[in-house]
Amino acid sequence: MVQFYDEEGDKIEGFPYPKENVCEECGEEFAEESALFDAIIYGKNSKLCDNCSKLCGALIIQKPTKEQVERSKTPSTREAMRRATGIEPKKAEKLIKSLSLEDMRQRAKALKEKKEKEKQAEKEAKEKEEKIFKKDNSGVLDEKEFLDYLENEIEEIKEEEKETKQ
């Protein structure tokens, strides 16, 4: 539970900023901020003393040392070699150029036109293919018509056989 205090040390409900060097759980004030830990408790970042962090089982966020910060700023040997050979540009060169709104509109328009041209070309190719393979149906029966024709022929043959037997 986050507790807030005014200048005299009295507890204030709903005050947006906690008093510095005060444990947000127990409200104990410390002479140095180094006695407090940044921790995650109740789903938010809080400053807690050692006792409260152990009692609550809070997740302590450890701050990097000065050496760790300096080490992170210097490139590794591999990165330095890649930059020297030109394989990988410097981080500053990697930054994406910010596009103006007009540039983005032009790119969107060009992409839209390209898609429309592709659709048109595909449509024309289908039409051309249909013209090439277009069937001339004059005198040609499709499958259903052919089967109907055969059934009629079979029935006629059977009728003729019956007539000849009689």
JOTA-V821867 format. One record per residue. N is the residue number from 0. RES is the residue in one letter. PSI is psi in whole degrees, 0 to 359 (999 if undefined). OMEGA is omega in whole degrees, 0 to 359 (none if undefined). NEAR is the number of other ideal C-beta (glycine too) atoms within 8 Angstrom. Layout:
[[N | RES | PSI | OMEGA | NEAR] [N | RES | PSI | OMEGA | NEAR]]
This chain:
[[0 | M | 130 | 182 | 5] [1 | V | 132 | 179 | 7] [2 | Q | 139 | 181 | 10] [3 | F | 149 | 185 | 12] [4 | Y | 148 | 176 | 12] [5 | D | 188 | 184 | 7] [6 | E | 328 | 179 | 3] [7 | E | 355 | 180 | 4] [8 | G | 5 | 178 | 7] [9 | D | 145 | 181 | 6] [10 | K | 133 | 179 | 7] [11 | I | 128 | 178 | 8] [12 | E | 133 | 176 | 5] [13 | G | 7 | 178 | 5] [14 | F | 134 | 190 | 9] [15 | P | 337 | 185 | 4] [16 | Y | 132 | 178 | 5] [17 | P | 155 | 177 | 11] [18 | K | 141 | 181 | 9] [19 | E | 152 | 178 | 5] [20 | N | 29 | 178 | 10] [21 | V | 133 | 176 | 13] [22 | C | 129 | 183 | 13] [23 | E | 348 | 180 | 11] [24 | E | 306 | 184 | 12] [25 | C | 343 | 178 | 7] [26 | G | 5 | 180 | 10] [27 | E | 137 | 181 | 7] [28 | E | 139 | 181 | 8] [29 | F | 151 | 181 | 11] [30 | A | 324 | 181 | 4] [31 | E | 147 | 179 | 6] [32 | E | 340 | 181 | 8] [33 | S | 344 | 178 | 4] [34 | A | 349 | 180 | 9] [35 | L | 149 | 179 | 11] [36 | F | 143 | 169 | 11] [37 | D | 126 | 183 | 9] [38 | A | 159 | 176 | 13] [39 | I | 120 | 179 | 9] [40 | I | 140 | 182 | 11] [41 | Y | 31 | 177 | 5] [42 | G | 14 | 178 | 4] [43 | K | 164 | 181 | 7] [44 | N | 129 | 181 | 6] [45 | S | 161 | 174 | 13] [46 | K | 120 | 183 | 11] [47 | L | 151 | 174 | 15] [48 | C | 173 | 183 | 13] [49 | D | 315 | 182 | 8] [50 | N | 311 | 182 | 7] [51 | C | 323 | 180 | 12] [52 | S | 324 | 178 | 12] [53 | K | 317 | 181 | 7] [54 | L | 319 | 183 | 6] [55 | C | 347 | 183 | 9] [56 | G | 37 | 183 | 4] [57 | A | 151 | 177 | 12] [58 | L | 113 | 184 | 6] [59 | I | 132 | 178 | 8] [60 | I | 112 | 183 | 9] [61 | Q | 135 | 178 | 4] [62 | K | 142 | 179 | 5] [63 | P | 150 | 177 | 6] [64 | T | 170 | 179 | 6] [65 | K | 322 | 179 | 5] [66 | E | 318 | 180 | 6] [67 | Q | 321 | 179 | 8] [68 | V | 315 | 180 | 9] [69 | E | 319 | 180 | 8] [70 | R | 324 | 181 | 7] [71 | S | 335 | 180 | 7] [72 | K | 330 | 181 | 5] [73 | T | 138 | 182 | 6] [74 | P | 152 | 176 | 6] [75 | S | 167 | 180 | 6] [76 | T | 318 | 180 | 6] [77 | R | 315 | 179 | 6] [78 | E | 317 | 180 | 9] [79 | A | 319 | 180 | 9] [80 | M | 320 | 179 | 8] [81 | R | 318 | 179 | 9] [82 | R | 319 | 182 | 12] [83 | A | 323 | 181 | 6] [84 | T | 350 | 179 | 6] [85 | G | 7 | 179 | 5] [86 | I | 317 | 183 | 5] [87 | E | 125 | 179 | 5] [88 | P | 165 | 177 | 7] [89 | K | 159 | 182 | 6] [90 | K | 325 | 180 | 6] [91 | A | 326 | 180 | 5] [92 | E | 340 | 180 | 6] [93 | K | 341 | 184 | 7] [94 | L | 137 | 181 | 6] [95 | I | 134 | 178 | 4] [96 | K | 136 | 179 | 4] [97 | S | 131 | 181 | 4] [98 | L | 141 | 176 | 7] [99 | S | 162 | 181 | 6] [100 | L | 322 | 180 | 6] [101 | E | 319 | 177 | 6] [102 | D | 317 | 180 | 8] [103 | M | 320 | 178 | 9] [104 | R | 318 | 180 | 8] [105 | Q | 318 | 179 | 8] [106 | R | 318 | 179 | 9] [107 | A | 319 | 180 | 8] [108 | K | 316 | 180 | 8] [109 | A | 319 | 179 | 8] [110 | L | 319 | 179 | 8] [111 | K | 315 | 179 | 8] [112 | E | 320 | 180 | 8] [113 | K | 316 | 179 | 8] [114 | K | 320 | 179 | 8] [115 | E | 319 | 178 | 8] [116 | K | 319 | 179 | 8] [117 | E | 317 | 178 | 8] [118 | K | 317 | 180 | 8] [119 | Q | 316 | 180 | 8] [120 | A | 320 | 179 | 8] [121 | E | 318 | 179 | 8] [122 | K | 315 | 179 | 8] [123 | E | 322 | 179 | 8] [124 | A | 320 | 178 | 8] [125 | K | 316 | 179 | 8] [126 | E | 318 | 180 | 8] [127 | K | 317 | 179 | 8] [128 | E | 319 | 179 | 8] [129 | E | 321 | 178 | 8] [130 | K | 320 | 181 | 7] [131 | I | 314 | 185 | 6] [132 | F | 15 | 181 | 6] [133 | K | 132 | 184 | 6] [134 | K | 140 | 174 | 5] [135 | D | 109 | 187 | 5] [136 | N | 2 | 181 | 6] [137 | S | 116 | 178 | 4] [138 | G | 3 | 180 | 3] [139 | V | 134 | 180 | 7] [140 | L | 145 | 173 | 6] [141 | D | 180 | 188 | 7] [142 | E | 315 | 182 | 6] [143 | K | 315 | 179 | 6] [144 | E | 321 | 180 | 8] [145 | F | 316 | 179 | 9] [146 | L | 318 | 177 | 8] [147 | D | 318 | 178 | 8] [148 | Y | 314 | 180 | 9] [149 | L | 317 | 179 | 8] [150 | E | 317 | 178 | 8] [151 | N | 318 | 179 | 8] [152 | E | 318 | 180 | 8] [153 | I | 316 | 179 | 8] [154 | E | 318 | 179 | 8] [155 | E | 318 | 179 | 8] [156 | I | 317 | 179 | 8] [157 | K | 318 | 179 | 8] [158 | E | 320 | 178 | 8] [159 | E | 320 | 179 | 8] [160 | E | 319 | 179 | 8] [161 | K | 319 | 181 | 8] [162 | E | 322 | 180 | 7] [163 | T | 328 | 179 | 6] [164 | K | 329 | 183 | 5] [165 | Q | 999 | none | 4]]
